[in-house]
Amino acid sequence: MLEGKSIDPATLELLEIAEAEGMPTAFSRCETIKPCPIGREGNCCKHCFMGHCRLVGKTTTGICGATLETVQARNFTRAAAAGSASHSDHGRNMAMTLIAVGEGKAPGFQVKDEKKLRRVAGYLGVPTDKRTTQEIALDVGKTALAEFGKQEGELLYLKRAPQKRQEIWRKLQIGPRGIDREVTEAMHRTTMGVDQDAEHILLQAMRVSLADGWGGSMLSTDISDILFGTPTPVMGAFNFGVLQEDQVNLVIHGHEPTLAELIVVMANDPDLLKYAESKGAKGINIVGMCCSGNELLMRHGVPMAGNFLQSDLIMASGAVEAMVVDYQCVMQGMQAAAEHYHTKVITTSPKAKITGATHIEFDDHRGIEIAKLIIRTAIDTFPNRKKVHIPNYIEPAIVGFSHEYIAYMQGGSYRESFRPLNDAIMNGRIRGLAGVAGCNNPHTMHDNAHVNIIKELIKNDVLVVTTGCAIAGGKHGMLTPEVMEFAGPGLREVCQAIGIPPVLHMGSCVDNSRILTVLSQCATEGGLGEDISDLPGVGIAPEWMSEKAKRSLE
C-alpha cells in the first residue's frame, strides 16, 4: 500500500513501479523493519561487553551501575560526535583541496571568489597585503587544516559569534580547542568507566557540536565558496522530471562538491558529447541528489532530482545511467536497486565503498581525468537501457541565497546590512526566523512535515530558510515568489519590497553554518538583543534520521 508514504506524486508513481517489479527501496524495507523502542529512546547501553544493558521497567542501572541518565547522555554524545566528525571531515577535505590549489597541484580547480578568500583570511589571521591569490589560498588552507589538530586555545572562528555568546561558552568551558580533539575526547568520555555524570557528559556534546558548527562546517562552506564561487540566486528545478529520456543521465549524490564541479564542466566537453552521440544519446544530463546536488544547484542551476528517500527509487525510472556517490546519506540499498536496471552505482571516495558497486577513486591531482572517466562509464551504459518511465513532475525554483547575498539584497554593494530585516522584526511585520533543515525518515510521511511546517510558518509571518534535504519545499513549489499566496501580510510586504520569496534556499546541510552567520549578523546589527538566543528564531529538522542532524539540533 502506497497510502501515507509520501505527499510527492513523483515518488508515489515510481514506488508503484518499484513494488510491481520487486525492486527493494527504503520504503519497502521500512515496512518490515521496526525501530527498537529501547534503542530509539537511548535506553540501551552497548559500550562494553558486560551487557548490552537494556534499561527498561524496573532495571534502572547497568551492570556497572551506570544510571539511565548517564547511558542516555553517553548515547546522545556519541551520536553528536559522529555527526560532527562527518561534517568536519568534509571540511578537512575542502581545506586539503585549497592547499593543493595554492600549491598549483590541482588542475581544474582555482580560486573563484577572491573577495571571500581575503575575508576568510582575515578571520584566520592570514596576512594578505602585497600577496598573490595563490599565496593567500595556500596559507588559508594550511591554517584551516591546523584547526582540526589543534590541542590548546580556541577555534579561530568562535570570534565570529556575538561577544555575549562567546562569553557564555568560555564561562561553561565548552569553547572547542581543536575539532579532532573534541571528537576524540567525546569518544573517550563515553567509554565505560570514564565520565559518569550526565550533565558533564552533555557539556562535551555541546563542545563537539560547536566544533562542527563554528569549525568544520563553517570552514567547509567558506572554502567551497572560495573555490567554486559564493552563491547568488539562480533558477533551478526539482523532482524526477529533470531526467531526460534521450540523454545520458548522470546523478551526483553525496556531500563533497569537488568532483561534482569537474563533472559539470566536463559534461560539456565536445569529445564526450560526440562519444555520447555515438552511443545513441542526444546529450549528457547532469542532475543532483541530496547535498552534492544542492552545491551544484545553487552555483550552476543544475536541476535537483530529489532528496534522500528518492535516491534509490530514482533507479525505477530506468533512465539513470550512473549514480555517482562519495559519502554520507548514501544507502547501500542503492546497489540492490540498481541491479534491477542498467544503472551503475559509482563510488568515488577513498573513505567509502559499496559491495558490488564500481569504484573510481577521486584524486584532486587527477580530477579532470577522473571526471572524464566517470562520464564515459555512464555513457557506456546508455545502450543497455530497457523500459524508461520518467514521472512528469518538475517544479521551478529560485535558489542560492548565501548570507552574503542576503546582506547585499538589503542594502546593495556599499551599504549591505541586516538592518532592514531587524527593523521588519522589531516593527512586527516579520515575527521571526526559522531554519527548516535536515533529512528524510521513512517512518514519517515523506515531505509532509517539511511542507506543512513551512506553510504554517510563512502564514504566520515567519521568514524561512532551508538547507539539505529540506528541498521538499522546492519539490512542492515553495521556493518561488508565487508562494506569496501562502504568506502572511507582513512577511509578504517585506518580501515584495526586497524582491525575495518567503522561503530562502541556503544550500547543503553543512551550509547550516550560513544560518549561524545570519543569526550572528542579526544579533550584531542591534535592536533585537546582544546574543543569538535573544532573537526570535528556531531551527527544525522534522524528518531527521542522521547523527549529523542530531549534532545540528543542538
C-alpha positions in Angstrom: 0.0 0.0 0.0 1.3 3.4 -1.0 -1.0 5.4 1.2 0.8 7.5 3.8 4.3 7.0 2.3 4.8 10.4 0.6 2.9 13.5 -0.5 5.1 13.7 -3.6 3.3 12.3 -6.6 6.5 11.6 -8.5 7.7 9.4 -5.6 4.4 7.5 -5.4 4.5 6.9 -9.2 7.9 5.3 -9.1 7.1 3.4 -5.9 4.3 1.7 -7.7 6.7 0.6 -10.4 9.3 -0.5 -8.0 6.8 -2.6 -6.0 5.5 -4.2 -9.2 9.0 -5.1 -10.3 10.1 -6.3 -6.8 12.8 -3.6 -6.5 13.6 -3.0 -2.8 13.5 0.6 -1.6 13.9 2.3 1.8 10.1 2.5 1.9 9.6 -1.3 1.4 12.3 -2.1 3.9 10.7 0.2 6.4 7.5 -1.8 6.3 9.3 -4.9 7.7 11.9 -3.3 10.0 10.6 -1.5 13.0 12.8 0.6 15.2 13.9 -0.9 18.5 11.9 1.1 21.1 14.6 0.7 23.7 17.5 1.9 21.5 15.3 4.7 20.0 14.9 6.2 23.4 18.6 5.9 24.2 18.0 3.4 26.9 20.3 0.7 25.6 24.0 0.7 26.7 26.4 -1.2 24.4 29.7 0.5 25.2 31.1 -2.6 26.9 30.6 -6.3 26.8 29.2 -7.0 30.2 26.0 -6.1 28.5 24.3 -5.0 26.3 22.3 -3.4 29.1 18.7 -2.6 28.4 17.4 -0.1 31.0 13.6 -0.7 31.0 11.0 -1.4 33.6 12.5 -1.9 37.0 16.0 -2.0 35.5 17.3 1.5 36.1 21.1 0.9 36.1 23.5 -1.1 34.0 25.8 -3.9 35.3 28.5 -1.2 36.0 25.9 0.9 37.9 25.5 3.5 35.1 22.2 5.2 35.5 19.6 5.8 32.8 20.7 9.5 32.7 24.3 8.5 32.2 23.5 6.0 29.5 21.3 8.4 27.6 23.9 11.2 27.8 26.6 8.8 26.5 24.4 7.7 23.6 23.5 11.2 22.7 27.1 12.5 22.9 28.4 9.7 20.8 25.8 10.4 18.1 26.8 14.1 18.2 30.5 13.2 18.0 29.8 11.0 14.9 27.8 13.8 13.3 30.4 16.4 14.0 33.1 14.0 12.6 31.2 13.6 9.4 30.6 17.2 8.6 34.0 18.2 9.8 35.8 15.6 7.8 34.1 17.2 4.8 35.6 20.5 5.9 39.0 18.9 6.2 38.8 17.6 2.6 37.9 21.1 1.4 40.9 22.6 3.2 43.2 20.0 1.6 41.9 20.8 -1.8 42.5 24.5 -1.2 46.1 23.7 -0.2 46.5 21.7 -3.4 45.2 24.8 -5.4 47.6 27.0 -3.5 50.5 24.7 -4.5 49.4 24.6 -8.1 48.8 20.8 -7.8 45.0 20.6 -8.5 44.3 21.0 -12.3 40.8 22.1 -13.0 40.4 24.0 -9.7 41.0 27.6 -8.9 40.0 30.4 -6.6 36.8 31.8 -8.0 35.9 34.3 -5.2 39.0 36.2 -4.2 36.9 38.7 -2.1 35.7 35.8 0.0 39.3 34.4 0.2 40.5 37.7 1.7 37.6 37.9 4.1 38.3 34.4 5.4 42.0 35.2 5.6 41.0 38.0 8.0 39.0 35.6 10.2 42.0 33.2 10.3 44.7 35.8 10.8 46.4 35.2 7.5 48.2 38.2 6.1 47.0 39.4 2.6 48.9 42.7 1.9 51.1 42.5 -1.2 50.5 38.8 -1.6 49.2 36.8 -4.6 45.9 35.0 -4.5 47.7 31.6 -4.6 49.9 32.5 -1.7 46.9 33.6 0.4 45.0 30.4 -0.6 47.8 28.2 0.5 48.1 29.8 3.9 44.3 29.9 4.4 44.2 26.2 3.6 47.0 25.4 6.0 45.6 27.5 8.8 42.1 25.9 8.3 43.7 22.4 8.4 45.5 23.2 11.6 42.1 23.9 13.3 41.5 20.1 13.2 44.5 19.0 15.1 44.9 22.0 17.5 45.3 20.9 21.1 45.0 24.2 23.0 43.2 27.5 22.9 40.0 28.1 20.9 38.9 27.6 17.4 39.5 30.8 15.4 36.0 31.0 14.1 34.4 31.3 17.5 35.1 35.0 17.4 32.6 35.3 14.6 29.8 34.7 17.1 28.3 37.6 19.1 30.6 38.7 22.0 28.0 37.7 24.6 27.7 34.2 23.2 31.5 33.8 23.3 31.5 34.8 27.0 28.9 32.1 27.7 30.9 29.5 26.0 34.0 30.5 28.0 32.1 30.5 31.3 30.9 27.0 30.6 34.3 26.0 29.3 32.8 24.5 26.2 34.7 26.5 23.6 36.3 23.8 21.3 40.0 23.6 21.2 40.5 21.6 18.1 37.9 19.8 16.0 39.5 16.3 16.1 40.4 16.7 19.8 36.8 17.3 20.8 35.5 14.3 18.8 38.2 12.1 20.3 37.5 13.3 23.8 33.8 12.7 23.4 34.5 9.0 22.5 36.9 8.7 25.5 34.5 10.3 28.0 31.6 8.0 26.9 33.7 4.8 27.2 32.7 2.5 30.1 34.1 3.7 33.4 35.1 7.3 32.4 32.6 10.2 32.6 29.6 9.2 34.7 27.8 12.5 35.3 25.1 13.2 32.7 25.4 17.0 32.7 29.1 16.8 32.4 28.9 14.4 29.5 26.4 16.7 27.7 28.7 19.6 28.0 31.1 17.6 25.8 28.2 17.0 23.4 27.8 20.8 23.2 31.6 21.2 22.7 31.7 18.7 19.7 28.7 20.4 18.2 30.3 23.8 18.4 33.5 22.3 16.9 31.4 21.5 13.8 29.1 24.4 13.5 31.7 27.0 14.2 34.6 24.9 12.9 34.3 22.1 10.3 31.0 23.0 8.7 31.7 26.7 8.6 35.2 26.1 7.1 33.7 23.8 4.6 31.2 26.4 3.5 33.7 29.2 3.3 36.3 27.1 1.3 33.6 25.8 -1.1 32.7 29.5 -1.8 36.3 30.4 -2.3 36.9 27.6 -4.8 33.6 27.4 -6.6 32.0 30.8 -6.0 29.7 32.3 -3.4 26.1 31.5 -4.4 23.7 34.1 -5.7 20.1 33.5 -6.7 19.7 31.3 -9.8 16.8 29.5 -11.4 16.7 25.8 -10.6 14.2 22.9 -11.0 13.2 20.0 -8.8 11.9 16.4 -9.0 12.2 13.3 -11.2 11.0 15.3 -14.3 14.5 16.7 -14.6 15.7 13.4 -16.1 15.9 13.4 -19.9 14.7 10.4 -21.9 17.0 11.0 -24.9 20.2 11.9 -22.9 22.7 10.2 -20.7 21.5 10.8 -17.1 24.2 11.0 -14.5 23.0 11.6 -10.9 25.5 13.2 -8.4 24.8 12.2 -4.8 26.6 12.7 -1.6 28.2 15.7 0.0 31.6 16.8 -1.3 31.4 19.3 -4.3 35.0 18.9 -5.7 34.4 16.1 -8.2 30.9 17.2 -8.8 32.1 20.6 -10.0 34.5 19.0 -12.5 31.8 16.6 -13.8 29.5 19.5 -14.6 32.3 21.2 -16.5 33.4 18.1 -18.4 29.8 17.2 -19.3 30.2 20.0 -22.0 33.4 18.6 -23.4 33.0 18.2 -27.2 34.7 14.8 -27.3 32.5 13.4 -24.6 29.4 14.8 -26.2 30.4 13.3 -29.5 31.0 10.0 -27.7 27.5 10.1 -26.2 26.1 10.7 -29.7 27.9 7.6 -30.9 26.0 5.6 -28.3 22.7 7.0 -29.4 22.2 9.8 -26.8 21.5 13.4 -27.7 23.5 14.8 -24.8 24.7 14.4 -21.2 22.3 15.5 -18.5 23.8 16.1 -15.0 21.3 16.1 -12.1 21.8 16.3 -8.4 20.6 14.4 -5.4 20.8 15.4 -1.7 23.7 17.8 -0.7 26.1 17.4 -3.6 23.1 18.3 -5.7 22.4 21.3 -3.5 26.0 22.5 -4.1 25.6 22.3 -7.9 22.1 23.7 -7.8 22.9 26.9 -6.0 26.1 27.6 -8.0 25.1 26.4 -11.5 21.4 25.9 -11.5 21.9 22.1 -12.1 18.5 20.6 -11.6 17.8 18.6 -8.5 16.3 15.1 -8.9 15.3 14.7 -5.3 16.1 14.2 -1.7 17.4 11.3 0.4 14.4 8.9 0.2 14.3 9.3 -3.6 17.9 8.2 -4.0 17.3 4.5 -4.6 13.8 5.0 -6.0 15.1 7.0 -9.0 16.6 3.8 -10.5 13.0 2.7 -11.1 12.7 5.3 -13.9 15.0 3.1 -16.0 16.7 6.3 -17.1 19.7 6.6 -14.8 22.9 5.6 -16.4 25.1 6.3 -13.4 24.6 7.2 -9.7 27.9 8.8 -8.7 28.3 8.9 -4.9 31.0 9.9 -2.4 29.9 9.7 1.3 27.1 10.4 3.8 23.4 9.7 3.3 24.3 7.1 0.6 22.2 3.9 1.2 23.8 0.6 0.5 20.4 -0.5 -0.8 21.0 1.7 -3.9 23.2 -1.1 -5.3 20.4 -3.7 -4.9 18.0 -1.3 -6.6 20.5 -0.6 -9.5 20.8 -4.4 -10.2 17.2 -4.4 -11.3 18.1 -2.0 -14.1 21.1 -1.0 -16.2 22.3 1.7 -13.7 25.9 1.7 -12.5 26.5 2.9 -8.9 30.0 4.5 -8.9 31.7 5.2 -5.5 34.4 7.8 -5.6 35.7 8.4 -2.1 38.6 6.6 -0.5 36.6 6.6 2.7 33.5 4.7 1.3 32.9 1.7 -0.9 29.7 -0.3 -1.5 29.9 -4.0 -2.1 29.1 -4.7 -5.8 29.4 -1.1 -6.9 32.0 0.2 -9.4 34.8 2.2 -7.6 36.5 5.0 -9.4 38.5 6.9 -6.7 38.8 10.6 -6.9 42.1 12.4 -6.5 42.4 16.2 -6.6 45.6 15.9 -8.6 43.9 14.0 -11.4 40.5 15.5 -11.2 39.8 16.2 -14.9 41.0 12.7 -15.9 38.7 11.0 -13.3 35.7 13.2 -14.2 36.0 12.2 -17.8 36.4 8.5 -17.0 33.2 8.6 -14.9 31.2 10.3 -17.6 32.5 7.8 -20.2 31.4 5.0 -17.9 27.9 6.5 -17.7 27.8 6.9 -21.5 28.8 3.3 -22.0 25.7 2.1 -20.1 23.2 4.1 -22.2 22.7 1.4 -24.8 21.7 -1.0 -22.1 18.5 0.8 -21.3 15.2 -1.2 -21.2 11.9 0.4 -20.3 12.0 4.0 -19.4 9.4 5.8 -17.2 10.1 9.3 -16.1 7.4 10.9 -13.9 6.3 14.2 -15.5 6.7 16.2 -12.3 9.1 19.2 -12.2 8.9 22.4 -10.2 10.9 25.6 -10.9 12.6 27.3 -8.0 14.8 30.3 -7.1 17.8 29.0 -5.0 21.2 30.1 -3.8 20.7 32.7 -1.0 24.1 32.9 0.7 24.3 35.0 3.8 26.5 37.4 1.7 23.6 37.8 -0.8 21.0 38.3 1.9 23.1 41.2 3.3 23.6 42.6 -0.2 20.0 42.5 -1.2 19.1 44.6 1.9 21.5 47.5 1.1 23.5 47.0 -2.1 27.2 46.7 -2.6 28.2 49.6 -0.5 25.6 49.5 2.3 25.0 45.8 2.8 23.3 45.3 6.1 20.9 43.3 8.2 19.2 46.5 9.5 16.1 46.2 7.2 15.5 42.6 8.4 15.9 43.6 12.0 13.6 46.6 11.6 11.0 44.4 10.0 11.1 42.1 13.0 11.0 45.0 15.5 8.0 46.6 13.9 6.2 43.3 13.8 5.9 42.8 10.1 8.1 39.7 10.4 7.5 37.7 13.6 10.8 35.7 13.4 13.1 33.5 11.5 13.0 29.7 11.1 15.6 27.3 9.7 13.9 24.2 8.3 16.6 21.6 7.7 17.6 18.0 7.6 16.9 14.5 6.3 14.1 12.3 5.4 12.9 9.4 7.5 10.6 6.7 6.1 8.9 6.3 9.5 7.1 9.6 8.7 5.2 10.6 5.6 7.9 11.7 3.1 8.0 15.5 2.6 4.8 16.1 4.6 6.2 17.6 7.7 8.6 19.8 5.8 6.0 21.3 3.6 3.3 21.8 6.2 5.6 23.3 8.7 6.9 25.8 6.1 3.4 26.7 5.1 2.3 27.3 8.7 5.4 29.4 9.4 5.2 31.7 6.4 1.4 32.1 7.0 2.3 33.4 10.4 4.8 35.9 9.1 7.9 33.9 9.8 10.7 34.1 7.2 12.0 30.6 6.4 15.4 29.4 5.2 16.0 25.8 4.2 19.1 23.6 3.8 19.9 20.0 2.9 17.1 17.5 2.2 14.5 20.1 3.2 14.4 20.7 -0.5 11.0 19.1 -0.1 9.7 22.7 -0.2 11.3 23.1 -3.7 9.5 20.0 -5.0 6.2 21.4 -3.8 6.6 24.9 -5.3 7.6 26.6 -2.1 10.8 28.3 -3.4 9.3 30.8 -5.9 7.7 34.2 -5.4 4.4 32.6 -6.4 4.3 31.1 -2.9 3.4 34.6 -1.6 -0.2 33.5 -1.6 0.6 31.3 1.5 2.5 34.2 3.3 1.1 36.4 6.0 0.5 40.1 5.1 3.6 41.4 7.0 6.0 38.9 5.5 4.5 39.3 2.1 5.0 43.1 2.2 8.7 42.8 3.2 9.5 40.1 0.7 7.8 42.0 -2.2 9.7 45.2 -1.2 13.1 43.4 -1.2 12.2 41.1 -4.1 12.7 37.7 -2.5 10.5 34.7 -1.8 9.4 34.0 1.8 11.4 30.7 1.8 15.1 31.1 1.0 17.2 28.1 -0.1 20.6 28.4 1.6 22.4 25.2 0.4 23.6 21.9 1.6 23.5 20.5 5.2 27.0 21.8 6.0 25.6 25.2 5.0 23.7 25.3 8.2 26.7 27.4 9.1 25.3 30.1 6.8 22.3 30.2 9.2 24.7 30.7 12.1 26.3 33.6 10.3 22.9 35.2 9.5 21.9 34.9 13.2 25.2 36.3 14.4 24.9 39.3 12.0 21.3 40.0 13.1 22.4 40.0 16.7 25.4 42.2 15.9 23.3 44.6 13.9 21.5 45.6 17.1 17.9 46.2 18.2 17.0 42.6 18.8 19.3 41.9 21.7 23.0 41.1 22.1 23.1 37.4 21.5 21.7 34.7 19.2 19.5 33.5 22.0 17.8 36.9 22.1 16.5 36.5 18.5 13.0 35.2 17.7 14.5 32.2 15.8 14.1 28.5 15.7 15.7 25.5 14.0 13.7 22.5 12.9 14.7 19.1 11.4 11.3 17.5 11.1 12.3 14.2 9.5 15.8 13.8 10.9 17.5 10.4 10.7 21.2 11.0 10.7 23.7 11.6 13.5 24.7 14.8 11.6 21.2 16.1 12.2 21.4 15.3 15.9 24.5 17.4 16.1 22.7 20.2 14.2 19.7 20.1 16.5 21.9 21.2 19.4 
